[in-house]
Amino acid sequence: MENSSALAGAYLTKGTIGNVGMPGAPIAHFSLVVVPAANSVSGTVEVTQAISGPNSKIVAQVKGQIRATGFGKVTKIVSLEGEYVQSVPPPAIGSYLSKFSAHMAIDNSWNGQGGFSYGNTDIDDVPVKSDN
């Protein structure tokens, strides 16, 4: 019975990390299940970018932690880590696992600031916007 009570407060949250509307900007779209009692977050992140090539769309399974800050406008800190399959550009053939990570400093509505990293790309200090 203990497990059901720990999951009772679980919820789904969706949103974006990045400069939505800025041409060419990479955007991380997240869909996460949050279990506050366990401080855990897990789900999927899809990074989209208006470019051609292997980095135009990346899908990563992620997991991480959510912590309450206890002060100010920023009420939650979220960290995510995961991996995605990175294809090697032609003429080479193949793929490999690459790392994805993200961080968010958000309010109770899942709006705030954050950033993410994948491959050789680091995006920092961009808006986090909730789609909830």
C-alpha positions in Angstrom: 0.0 0.0 0.0 2.9 2.4 0.6 3.7 2.6 -3.2 0.3 3.8 -4.1 0.5 6.7 -1.6 3.9 7.8 -2.9 2.5 7.9 -6.5 -0.8 9.6 -5.5 0.6 13.1 -6.2 2.1 12.1 -9.5 1.3 14.4 -12.5 2.1 14.9 -16.1 3.7 18.2 -17.3 4.6 19.4 -20.8 6.4 22.4 -22.1 9.4 23.8 -23.9 12.9 25.0 -23.0 14.4 27.5 -25.5 13.7 30.6 -27.5 10.5 29.6 -29.2 9.9 31.8 -32.2 13.6 32.5 -32.8 14.5 31.2 -36.3 16.9 28.3 -36.1 16.9 28.1 -32.3 17.0 24.5 -30.9 13.9 23.9 -28.7 13.6 21.1 -26.2 9.9 19.9 -25.9 9.4 17.9 -22.7 6.7 15.6 -21.6 7.4 14.4 -18.0 5.8 12.4 -15.2 6.6 14.0 -11.9 6.4 12.1 -8.6 6.9 14.8 -6.0 7.0 12.3 -3.0 10.0 10.6 -4.6 11.6 13.8 -6.0 11.7 12.0 -9.4 11.0 13.1 -12.9 11.0 10.9 -16.0 9.7 11.0 -19.6 10.7 12.1 -23.1 12.4 15.2 -24.5 12.3 16.0 -28.2 14.8 18.6 -29.5 13.7 20.2 -32.7 15.7 22.7 -34.8 14.9 24.2 -38.1 17.9 22.8 -39.8 18.5 19.7 -42.0 20.7 16.8 -40.9 20.9 14.4 -38.0 20.4 17.1 -35.3 17.2 18.4 -36.8 15.2 16.1 -34.5 16.5 14.3 -31.4 14.3 12.2 -29.1 15.8 11.3 -25.6 14.3 9.2 -22.8 15.2 11.2 -19.7 15.0 10.8 -15.9 16.0 13.2 -13.2 15.2 15.0 -10.0 12.9 17.7 -8.9 13.6 19.7 -5.7 11.7 22.4 -3.9 13.7 25.6 -3.3 11.6 27.0 -0.5 12.0 30.6 -1.5 11.2 33.3 -4.0 9.7 33.1 -7.4 11.7 30.0 -8.3 10.0 27.2 -6.4 11.4 24.2 -8.1 14.7 23.1 -9.6 14.6 20.2 -12.1 17.6 18.3 -13.6 17.3 15.8 -16.4 19.7 13.3 -18.0 19.2 10.9 -20.8 20.6 9.4 -24.0 19.6 9.5 -27.7 20.7 7.7 -30.8 23.0 10.0 -32.9 23.3 9.1 -36.5 26.7 9.6 -38.2 26.4 12.0 -41.2 27.0 10.5 -44.7 29.2 9.1 -46.2 29.9 7.3 -42.9 27.4 4.7 -41.8 26.2 4.0 -38.3 25.0 5.6 -35.0 26.0 5.9 -31.4 24.5 6.9 -28.1 24.9 10.5 -27.2 24.1 12.3 -23.9 21.3 14.8 -23.3 20.9 16.9 -20.1 18.7 19.8 -19.1 18.1 22.0 -16.1 15.2 24.2 -15.1 14.6 26.8 -12.4 10.8 27.2 -12.5 7.7 28.4 -10.6 4.8 26.2 -9.6 3.3 26.6 -13.1 6.5 25.3 -14.7 7.5 28.6 -16.1 11.0 30.1 -15.6 14.6 29.8 -17.0 16.7 26.8 -18.0 19.0 25.2 -20.5 20.0 22.0 -22.1 23.0 20.3 -23.7 23.3 17.6 -26.4 26.2 16.6 -28.6 28.4 19.7 -28.9 25.6 22.1 -28.3 25.0 24.0 -25.0 21.9 26.2 -24.7 21.8 28.3 -21.5 19.6 30.9 -19.9 16.6 30.4 -22.1 12.9 30.5 -21.2 11.0 27.5 -19.9 7.3 27.7 -20.8 4.6 25.3 -19.7 2.1 23.8 -22.1 -0.1 22.6 -19.3 
